[in-house]
Amino acid sequence: MKVTRATSPLLPLCQWLFPSRLAGLSVTLLKATALELAILAGHLLLYPSGITPERRATRALPSPDAARLPTEAKPPVVLLHGFIDNRSVFVLLRRNLAQHGRQHVESLNYSPLTCDIRTAAELLGRHIEEICERTGHDRVDIVGHSLGGLIARYYVQCLGGDLHVRTLVTLGTPHSGTRVAPLMNAHPIVRQMRPGSEVIEELRQPAPGCRTHFVSFWSDLDHLMDPLETACVDHPDLLAQNVRVSGVGHLALPVHPAVAAGIRQALDMEEPGVDSGTQTDGLTVA
């Protein structure tokens, strides 16, 4: 997962104004900040369109005697948004996945009034079981942004969701808790995302035999992750790959085309057949 670094037209000016090492960093920060602001503006425009649940085509359920789908058929992909967000954040990613052969992609909304990760994970489990029954697949793939990834992980690791989830891709998810924005502690779900919370401690508990493959994309410019490495999956019982993304911020993770290519690669990997362990990879997008 490697993308060639692009040369910025501002680089000569920054090299003159700043020392050489600081110049490259300054250009990266400048580009990442500009991209975050552009994405935020675009997302605010799209946000109303994602408030209501998406319409799902009604499909005839197969008879009990009907053959199951062939094993080579790609499982459905479920997209789960982050805190105070909705499914509109995945407009570009959904289109990208569909253009590359994912015939069944669904975006789920959970209520902005959600106050408990455990409850949201239970509701996610019901949705996943309904999707499996409706599509005829035994398992699905999940892509979760920020809090969405934490909800999906709780379902997989603590509620037996590994039975139905083949691969879980997380984007900027505080797996070990984040210390950012302490003034938001009044919200109970924010408190659950803090280091040392009961939810975070539950995710540290042993998870022997977990069948889900985890792929975590974390950014070195993610202003919502404190520390940055909290967005990595670090658990001895989980088969996990952590992908460091350089050059984009938190909001860009579900939008940037290079990250989308990395997500597709993660979803297209064969069924993991090695022992539990953590792998590290890198993705440079700017």
C-alpha positions as CSV (number, residue, x, y, z in Angstrom):
1,M,0.0,0.0,0.0
2,K,2.3,2.7,-1.2
3,V,1.5,5.9,-3.2
4,T,4.2,8.1,-4.6
5,R,4.6,11.4,-2.8
6,A,3.4,14.4,-4.9
7,T,5.5,17.5,-5.2
8,S,3.7,20.7,-4.1
9,P,4.2,24.0,-5.9
10,L,4.6,25.7,-2.5
11,L,7.6,23.5,-1.7
12,P,10.3,26.0,-2.9
13,L,8.8,28.8,-0.9
14,C,8.6,26.7,2.2
15,Q,12.2,25.5,1.8
16,W,13.3,29.1,1.7
17,L,11.2,30.1,4.7
18,F,11.8,27.1,6.9
19,P,14.7,24.6,7.5
20,S,14.7,21.6,5.2
21,R,13.1,19.1,7.6
22,L,10.5,21.7,8.8
23,A,9.7,22.6,5.2
24,G,8.4,19.2,4.2
25,L,6.4,18.9,7.3
26,S,4.9,22.4,6.9
27,V,3.8,21.6,3.3
28,T,2.2,18.4,4.5
29,L,0.4,20.1,7.3
30,L,-0.7,22.9,5.0
31,K,-2.1,20.4,2.4
32,A,-3.7,18.2,5.1
33,T,-5.4,21.2,6.8
34,A,-6.7,22.5,3.5
35,L,-8.1,19.1,2.6
36,E,-9.8,18.7,6.0
37,L,-11.5,22.1,5.6
38,A,-12.6,21.3,2.1
39,I,-14.0,17.9,3.2
40,L,-15.7,19.5,6.2
41,A,-17.4,22.0,4.0
42,G,-18.5,19.4,1.5
43,H,-19.7,17.1,4.2
44,L,-21.8,19.8,5.8
45,L,-23.6,20.2,2.5
46,L,-24.2,16.4,2.2
47,Y,-25.1,15.8,5.8
48,P,-28.9,16.4,5.4
49,S,-29.0,13.8,2.7
50,G,-27.8,11.1,5.1
51,I,-30.0,11.7,8.1
52,T,-32.7,9.2,7.0
53,P,-31.9,5.5,6.7
54,E,-31.1,4.4,3.1
55,R,-33.7,2.6,1.1
56,R,-32.9,-1.1,0.6
57,A,-34.4,-3.0,-2.3
58,T,-36.7,-5.8,-1.2
59,R,-35.3,-9.1,-2.4
60,A,-37.1,-12.4,-2.4
61,L,-35.7,-14.7,0.2
62,P,-34.3,-17.9,-1.1
63,S,-36.2,-21.1,-0.2
64,P,-34.6,-23.4,2.5
65,D,-33.7,-25.9,-0.3
66,A,-32.0,-23.3,-2.5
67,A,-28.2,-23.5,-2.8
68,R,-26.1,-21.1,-0.9
69,L,-24.1,-18.4,-2.8
70,P,-20.8,-19.6,-4.2
71,T,-17.9,-19.2,-1.9
72,E,-16.1,-16.9,-4.3
73,A,-18.9,-14.3,-4.1
74,K,-17.7,-11.2,-2.2
75,P,-19.5,-10.7,1.1
76,P,-21.6,-7.6,1.7
77,V,-19.8,-4.5,3.0
78,V,-21.4,-2.6,5.9
79,L,-20.3,1.0,6.4
80,L,-20.5,2.5,9.9
81,H,-20.0,6.2,10.5
82,G,-18.4,8.1,13.4
83,F,-19.6,10.3,16.3
84,I,-22.3,13.0,15.5
85,D,-22.2,11.9,11.8
86,N,-24.3,9.9,9.4
87,R,-24.0,7.7,6.3
88,S,-23.3,10.7,4.0
89,V,-19.7,10.5,5.0
90,F,-19.3,7.3,2.9
91,V,-20.7,8.7,-0.4
92,L,-17.3,8.5,-2.2
93,L,-16.1,5.3,-0.6
94,R,-19.4,3.5,-1.4
95,R,-19.1,4.6,-5.0
96,N,-15.5,3.5,-5.1
97,L,-16.3,0.0,-3.7
98,A,-19.2,-0.4,-6.1
99,Q,-17.0,0.5,-9.1
100,H,-14.5,-2.2,-8.1
101,G,-16.9,-5.1,-7.9
102,R,-18.6,-4.8,-4.5
103,Q,-22.2,-5.5,-5.5
104,H,-23.7,-5.2,-2.0
105,V,-22.7,-2.2,0.1
106,E,-24.9,-0.8,2.9
107,S,-24.5,2.3,5.1
108,L,-26.0,2.1,8.5
109,N,-27.0,5.0,10.7
110,Y,-27.1,4.9,14.4
111,S,-28.9,7.6,16.4
112,P,-27.0,10.8,17.2
113,L,-28.6,10.3,20.7
114,T,-26.7,7.1,21.2
115,C,-25.1,7.1,24.7
116,D,-23.7,3.7,25.1
117,I,-21.3,1.8,22.8
118,R,-22.5,-1.6,24.1
119,T,-26.1,-0.8,23.2
120,A,-25.0,0.4,19.7
121,A,-23.0,-2.8,19.3
122,E,-26.1,-4.9,20.1
123,L,-28.2,-3.0,17.5
124,L,-25.4,-3.4,15.0
125,G,-25.5,-7.2,15.6
126,R,-29.2,-7.3,14.8
127,H,-28.6,-5.4,11.6
128,I,-25.7,-7.7,10.6
129,E,-27.9,-10.8,11.2
130,E,-30.7,-9.3,9.1
131,I,-28.3,-8.5,6.3
132,C,-26.9,-12.1,6.3
133,E,-30.4,-13.5,6.2
134,R,-31.5,-11.2,3.5
135,T,-28.5,-11.6,1.2
136,G,-27.8,-15.3,1.8
137,H,-24.2,-14.6,3.0
138,D,-22.9,-16.1,6.2
139,R,-20.5,-13.2,6.9
140,V,-20.0,-9.6,6.1
141,D,-17.1,-7.1,6.0
142,I,-17.4,-3.9,8.0
143,V,-15.7,-0.5,7.5
144,G,-16.0,1.7,10.5
145,H,-14.9,5.3,10.8
146,S,-13.8,6.6,14.2
147,L,-16.5,5.7,16.8
148,G,-18.1,3.4,14.2
149,G,-15.0,1.2,14.2
150,L,-15.1,1.0,18.0
151,I,-18.8,-0.1,18.0
152,A,-18.0,-2.7,15.4
153,R,-15.0,-4.0,17.4
154,Y,-17.1,-4.3,20.5
155,Y,-19.7,-6.3,18.6
156,V,-17.0,-8.6,17.1
157,Q,-14.9,-9.1,20.2
158,C,-17.4,-9.0,23.1
159,L,-20.8,-10.1,21.6
160,G,-19.7,-13.0,19.4
161,G,-19.8,-10.9,16.2
162,D,-16.7,-12.7,14.8
163,L,-19.2,-15.4,13.7
164,H,-20.7,-13.0,11.2
165,V,-17.8,-10.5,10.5
166,R,-15.0,-11.7,8.2
167,T,-12.9,-8.5,8.0
168,L,-13.2,-5.3,10.1
169,V,-11.5,-2.2,8.7
170,T,-11.3,0.8,11.0
171,L,-10.4,4.3,10.1
172,G,-9.1,6.6,12.8
173,T,-10.7,4.6,15.6
174,P,-9.6,5.2,19.2
175,H,-8.9,1.5,20.0
176,S,-7.1,2.4,23.2
177,G,-9.0,5.5,24.0
178,T,-8.3,9.2,23.1
179,R,-7.7,12.1,25.4
180,V,-8.7,14.8,22.9
181,A,-11.4,17.4,23.7
182,P,-11.7,17.0,27.5
183,L,-14.5,19.5,27.6
184,M,-16.8,17.0,25.8
185,N,-16.7,14.6,28.8
186,A,-20.2,15.5,29.6
187,H,-21.4,13.2,26.8
188,P,-21.4,9.6,28.1
189,I,-20.2,8.0,24.8
190,V,-17.2,10.4,24.8
191,R,-16.3,9.2,28.3
192,Q,-16.5,5.6,27.0
193,M,-13.8,6.6,24.4
194,R,-11.4,7.7,27.1
195,P,-8.3,5.6,28.0
196,G,-9.2,3.4,31.0
197,S,-12.9,3.5,30.5
198,E,-14.9,0.3,31.2
199,V,-15.5,-0.2,27.5
200,I,-11.8,0.2,26.6
201,E,-10.8,-2.2,29.5
202,E,-13.3,-4.8,28.2
203,L,-11.6,-4.6,24.8
204,R,-8.3,-5.4,26.5
205,Q,-9.7,-8.6,27.9
206,P,-8.6,-12.0,26.3
207,A,-10.3,-12.9,23.0
208,P,-9.1,-16.4,22.2
209,G,-10.2,-17.8,18.9
210,C,-11.6,-14.5,17.5
211,R,-12.1,-15.2,13.8
212,T,-12.3,-11.7,12.4
213,H,-9.4,-10.1,10.6
214,F,-8.7,-6.5,11.8
215,V,-7.2,-3.8,9.5
216,S,-6.7,-0.4,11.2
217,F,-5.8,2.7,9.2
218,W,-4.3,5.4,11.4
219,S,-3.0,8.8,10.4
220,D,0.0,10.6,11.7
221,L,-1.9,13.9,11.3
222,D,-5.1,12.8,13.0
223,H,-6.0,15.6,15.4
224,L,-8.7,13.6,17.2
225,M,-6.4,10.7,18.2
226,D,-4.3,11.4,21.4
227,P,-2.0,9.7,21.3
228,L,-1.9,9.0,17.6
229,E,-1.1,5.3,18.1
230,T,-4.4,4.8,19.9
231,A,-5.9,4.2,16.5
232,C,-3.8,1.0,16.2
233,V,-5.2,-2.4,17.2
234,D,-2.8,-3.8,19.8
235,H,-4.1,-7.1,21.2
236,P,-2.3,-10.4,21.5
237,D,-5.4,-12.5,20.6
238,L,-6.4,-10.6,17.5
239,L,-5.1,-11.0,13.9
240,A,-4.5,-7.4,13.1
241,Q,-2.8,-5.2,10.5
242,N,-2.1,-1.6,11.3
243,V,-1.6,0.7,8.3
244,R,0.0,4.1,9.0
245,V,-1.4,6.8,6.7
246,S,0.8,9.9,6.1
247,G,-0.5,13.1,4.7
248,V,-4.2,13.3,5.6
249,G,-6.3,14.0,8.7
250,H,-9.2,12.4,10.5
251,L,-12.0,13.6,8.1
252,A,-10.1,12.5,5.0
253,L,-9.7,8.9,5.9
254,P,-13.1,7.7,4.6
255,V,-12.8,10.1,1.6
256,H,-9.3,10.0,0.1
257,P,-9.0,7.8,-3.0
258,A,-5.6,6.3,-1.9
259,V,-7.1,5.2,1.4
260,A,-10.1,3.8,-0.5
261,A,-7.6,1.7,-2.6
262,G,-6.0,0.4,0.7
263,I,-9.5,-0.5,2.0
264,R,-10.2,-2.4,-1.1
265,Q,-6.9,-4.3,-0.8
266,A,-7.7,-5.1,2.8
267,L,-11.2,-6.4,1.9
268,D,-9.9,-8.5,-1.0
269,M,-7.4,-10.3,1.1
270,E,-7.9,-14.1,1.2
271,E,-9.2,-15.6,4.4
272,P,-6.4,-15.2,7.0
273,G,-4.6,-18.5,7.6
274,V,-1.8,-17.6,10.0
275,D,-1.6,-17.4,13.8
276,S,-2.6,-14.3,15.7
277,G,-0.3,-11.4,15.4
278,T,0.0,-7.7,14.5
279,Q,1.5,-6.5,11.2
280,T,2.4,-2.9,10.3
281,D,2.2,-1.3,6.9
282,G,2.4,2.2,5.5
283,L,0.4,4.4,3.1
284,T,1.6,7.8,1.9
285,V,-1.1,9.8,0.2
286,A,0.4,13.3,0.0
